[in-house]
Amino acid sequence: MPEPIRPMRPADAQRLLGSLIDALAARLSCKRPALELAVMTVAAGGHLLLEDVPGIGKTTLARALAAAIRARTSRIQFTPDMLPSDITGVSVFNQAEQRFTFHPGPLFAQVVLADEINRANPKTQAAMLEAMEERSVTVDGTTYTLPRPFTVIATQNPVEMEGTYPLPEAQLDRFMCRVSLGYPDAKAEASMLMAPSGHDPLSGAQPVCTPRELAALTKTAASVRVAPVVASYAVSLLQATRTSPLTRLGASPRAGLALLAVSRMRALAGGHDAVYPGDIRAMAPAVLAHRIVFSDPAAGAGALERQQELLERILREVPAPRRA
């Protein structure tokens, strides 16, 4: 029986978070705030959605995150003709043993890179729901538990591009955070262009932590204190998204749990022993924007900037507590 995972010291957890972020920053041209958010999401035990136009480096960041963890990793390149069994696995009849044997699919990994997830058809997208929420899959009436920790790092292109299927609200709600990388600054892009042709920025990358250390980090953050007034502030933000005339569907209770989880990780990264309103406010856009259905048709799926703009208008209406 494996030894139970114990929390690490907060100082050690803070150093590990910093090491993960530094390892990515040393090899990628992405802006540091995006890297920090991506690392905190995975460290908090959540699923991460990277959304931006092609060529920005979404897949490279997903690969870099997986490489930083010495974990069993698989990659799924989604296409419109992919079947659910292509990712969950199939039962094949064994002639010698006269019985069906289950052959696991690529979902049976600790870190799953789901590349261009919105190119999969709705039936295959639906097959991801149980895996992402229950950490299990059901094939031919039998439920199989997925490895722990289990994290999906997905990339998607804007939905107006040809051959894409918008992710349903239920699946978007399973992603703890959505991150948009944006274009690199001029200096970083020039440095990238000067690298030798065909150079892989991840060549020679060394793991920073093991899955057990990542699970211990998650457990450490889960114990970071949240005062009642801070929890009430988080609830006020959620309620504002549900009652605002700018929205048709507000954030779910699951969004509140995700918001507190990643806010705890941010507090831990900052060396704090408690979550402050500033942590909640800073994490709210990445956690909430993709879970809300806005009244404005121009803020539909893929309209990141418009969604962020409308969400900021809603959040500004909620005063932060003066003392926490």
HELIX and SHEET records of a PDB file:
HELIX    1   1 PRO A   10  ALA A   25  1                                  16    
HELIX    2   2 ARG A   32  ALA A   43  1                                  12    
HELIX    3   3 LYS A   58  ALA A   68  1                                  11    
HELIX    4   4 SER A   85  THR A   88  1                                   4    
HELIX    5   5 ILE A  117  ARG A  119  5                                   3    
HELIX    6   6 PRO A  122  GLU A  134  1                                  13    
HELIX    7   7 GLU A  169  LEU A  172  1                                   4    
HELIX    8   8 ALA A  186  MET A  194  1                                   9    
HELIX    9   9 PRO A  211  ALA A  222  1                                  12    
HELIX   10  10 PRO A  228  THR A  243  1                                  16    
HELIX   11  11 PRO A  253  ALA A  269  1                                  17    
HELIX   12  12 PRO A  277  LEU A  288  1                                  12    
HELIX   13  13 ALA A  289  ARG A  291  5                                   3    
HELIX   14  14 PRO A  297  ALA A  299  5                                   3    
HELIX   15  15 LEU A  304  LEU A  315  1                                  12    
SHEET    1   A 5 THR A  73  GLN A  77  0                                        
SHEET    2   A 5 VAL A 111  ASP A 115  1                                        
SHEET    3   A 5 THR A 151  GLN A 156  1                                        
SHEET    4   A 5 HIS A  47  GLU A  51  1                                        
SHEET    5   A 5 PHE A 175  VAL A 179  1                                        
SHEET    1   B 2 GLY A  89  ASN A  94  0                                        
SHEET    2   B 2 ARG A  99  PRO A 104 -1                                        
SHEET    1   C 2 SER A 136  VAL A 139  0                                        
SHEET    2   C 2 THR A 142  THR A 145 -1                                        
SHEET    1   D 2 THR A 247  LEU A 249  0                                        
SHEET    2   D 2 VAL A 293  PHE A 294 -1                                        
END                                                                             
